[in-house]
Amino acid sequence: MPDKALLREILDAQLEMVCRFRADGTILFVNRAYAASLGHTSEEMTGRNLWAYVTEEDHAHVNQMLEQLTPTSPELTIENRFETAKGTRWVLWRNHALAFDAEGRWQEAQSTGIDITERKQLEEQLELLVGELNHRVKNTLMVVQAMAHQTFRGTGLPPQPVATFNNRLGALSGAHDALSRANWAGATLAEIVHQGLLICGPDDMRLDIGGPAVLLPSNATVSMVMVLHELATNAMKYGALSTISGSVSIQWTFEPSSNATGTVMIDWRESGGPEVAKPTRRGFGSRLVSDAVPRQLGGSVQLDYAPSGLHCRISVPGAICVAGMQ
């Protein structure tokens, strides 16, 4: 068993900050890196309270997190601000509880930390850039909408084509909203379905929606919102949602592949509406539904114009099933 001097030498050689402390915050030991970040020696830090170096606004969060340490789950990771000799820094701490009382409350723990200030600053800059990008995209869509209104005004065109165009712009804007909320890293299929069906109204009881928590990549989000918007528009004009008695079921399943991703299968099934016949011509909406997924996402679309109701089956690769979020 190495002696204490050797253990101290090993810990002092580490670049990461190490601190052992009691539940009340009393510091029992710090290595050289931890002490140096505060402008002290290791000996000077012993007996001080670590809460003096945690940014006050983060006290409640850090304390709440530490309360989660249990004999069965003795480790957790916390990001918080740390008041160093050079100013406030962000630190990622790996905490390990070392001793518990009879009730299972932790009494002593050790934290190992690395400075992540630059990473946090980059994340904040990215968030600002994404917000600005979303703002500019929405402004552009509003300009296009205004241009369309001015262009079509007084031309004698019926109002329906203009309304259809504006609804498509609205769906496109909703898709960008979904991406913005996720920092353009993709969106959950539930959110995509929600945005695609906004034209139906938020509380349409004729819709039956469900499936596992699946995340689609960013390149699939806009396409899928627009495809679902076209299916919903068609259902409201000619299909099941054109009548009070009709209904639409939108269910999806996830099929994992050999890597971290898989294929999501979306099943759109209409019933209770007027008798369906296959259209004799393909408009923009039909082409979008049939072509967008295969061409842009490498998936497939199967359309069945059964007399009892339209049945559309869509497969999209590259999805991720988010465990624990059913």
ChimeraX attribute file (.defattr): number of C-alpha atoms within 10 A of each C-alpha:
attribute: neighborCount
match mode: 1-to-1
recipient: residues
	/A:1	5
	/A:2	7
	/A:3	7
	/A:4	9
	/A:5	9
	/A:6	11
	/A:7	12
	/A:8	15
	/A:9	12
	/A:10	11
	/A:11	17
	/A:12	19
	/A:13	12
	/A:14	14
	/A:15	13
	/A:16	18
	/A:17	22
	/A:18	23
	/A:19	25
	/A:20	22
	/A:21	23
	/A:22	18
	/A:23	17
	/A:24	11
	/A:25	17
	/A:26	17
	/A:27	21
	/A:28	19
	/A:29	21
	/A:30	26
	/A:31	25
	/A:32	23
	/A:33	22
	/A:34	25
	/A:35	23
	/A:36	15
	/A:37	17
	/A:38	17
	/A:39	14
	/A:40	14
	/A:41	16
	/A:42	19
	/A:43	13
	/A:44	12
	/A:45	21
	/A:46	18
	/A:47	13
	/A:48	15
	/A:49	16
	/A:50	18
	/A:51	18
	/A:52	12
	/A:53	16
	/A:54	18
	/A:55	17
	/A:56	13
	/A:57	10
	/A:58	14
	/A:59	16
	/A:60	10
	/A:61	13
	/A:62	17
	/A:63	12
	/A:64	10
	/A:65	13
	/A:66	21
	/A:67	11
	/A:68	14
	/A:69	21
	/A:70	17
	/A:71	15
	/A:72	7
	/A:73	10
	/A:74	17
	/A:75	18
	/A:76	15
	/A:77	14
	/A:78	15
	/A:79	18
	/A:80	17
	/A:81	22
	/A:82	24
	/A:83	18
	/A:84	18
	/A:85	14
	/A:86	9
	/A:87	10
	/A:88	14
	/A:89	19
	/A:90	21
	/A:91	20
	/A:92	18
	/A:93	22
	/A:94	16
	/A:95	21
	/A:96	21
	/A:97	24
	/A:98	17
	/A:99	16
	/A:100	17
	/A:101	10
	/A:102	6
	/A:103	7
	/A:104	12
	/A:105	16
	/A:106	22
	/A:107	15
	/A:108	20
	/A:109	23
	/A:110	20
	/A:111	21
	/A:112	20
	/A:113	21
	/A:114	16
	/A:115	17
	/A:116	16
	/A:117	16
	/A:118	11
	/A:119	11
	/A:120	15
	/A:121	12
	/A:122	11
	/A:123	13
	/A:124	12
	/A:125	12
	/A:126	13
	/A:127	17
	/A:128	13
	/A:129	13
	/A:130	18
	/A:131	15
	/A:132	13
	/A:133	14
	/A:134	20
	/A:135	14
	/A:136	12
	/A:137	16
	/A:138	19
	/A:139	13
	/A:140	13
	/A:141	16
	/A:142	16
	/A:143	12
	/A:144	14
	/A:145	18
	/A:146	12
	/A:147	12
	/A:148	14
	/A:149	15
	/A:150	11
	/A:151	10
	/A:152	14
	/A:153	12
	/A:154	8
	/A:155	8
	/A:156	7
	/A:157	10
	/A:158	9
	/A:159	10
	/A:160	9
	/A:161	11
	/A:162	16
	/A:163	12
	/A:164	13
	/A:165	13
	/A:166	19
	/A:167	18
	/A:168	20
	/A:169	18
	/A:170	22
	/A:171	23
	/A:172	22
	/A:173	22
	/A:174	22
	/A:175	25
	/A:176	24
	/A:177	19
	/A:178	23
	/A:179	24
	/A:180	20
	/A:181	15
	/A:182	15
	/A:183	19
	/A:184	18
	/A:185	15
	/A:186	21
	/A:187	26
	/A:188	23
	/A:189	26
	/A:190	17
	/A:191	19
	/A:192	26
	/A:193	21
	/A:194	21
	/A:195	27
	/A:196	28
	/A:197	22
	/A:198	19
	/A:199	17
	/A:200	17
	/A:201	9
	/A:202	11
	/A:203	8
	/A:204	12
	/A:205	10
	/A:206	17
	/A:207	17
	/A:208	13
	/A:209	14
	/A:210	16
	/A:211	16
	/A:212	19
	/A:213	20
	/A:214	24
	/A:215	23
	/A:216	24
	/A:217	20
	/A:218	19
	/A:219	15
	/A:220	23
	/A:221	26
	/A:222	23
	/A:223	21
	/A:224	24
	/A:225	28
	/A:226	27
	/A:227	24
	/A:228	23
	/A:229	28
	/A:230	25
	/A:231	21
	/A:232	21
	/A:233	22
	/A:234	17
	/A:235	22
	/A:236	17
	/A:237	11
	/A:238	14
	/A:239	25
	/A:240	27
	/A:241	25
	/A:242	17
	/A:243	16
	/A:244	11
	/A:245	12
	/A:246	19
	/A:247	22
	/A:248	24
	/A:249	16
	/A:250	18
	/A:251	16
	/A:252	21
	/A:253	17
	/A:254	21
	/A:255	14
	/A:256	16
	/A:257	12
	/A:258	6
	/A:259	7
	/A:260	10
	/A:261	17
	/A:262	18
	/A:263	21
	/A:264	26
	/A:265	21
	/A:266	20
	/A:267	17
	/A:268	21
	/A:269	19
	/A:270	25
	/A:271	21
	/A:272	17
	/A:273	23
	/A:274	17
	/A:275	15
	/A:276	18
	/A:277	13
	/A:278	11
	/A:279	9
	/A:280	6
	/A:281	6
	/A:282	10
	/A:283	9
	/A:284	8
	/A:285	17
	/A:286	15
	/A:287	12
	/A:288	17
	/A:289	23
	/A:290	18
	/A:291	16
	/A:292	19
	/A:293	21
	/A:294	15
	/A:295	10
	/A:296	11
	/A:297	18
	/A:298	13
	/A:299	18
	/A:300	17
	/A:301	18
	/A:302	13
	/A:303	14
	/A:304	15
	/A:305	16
	/A:306	14
	/A:307	13
	/A:308	17
	/A:309	23
	/A:310	24
	/A:311	17
	/A:312	19
	/A:313	17
	/A:314	22
	/A:315	21
	/A:316	21
	/A:317	22
	/A:318	19
	/A:319	24
	/A:320	20
	/A:321	23
	/A:322	12
	/A:323	9
	/A:324	7
	/A:325	8
	/A:326	10
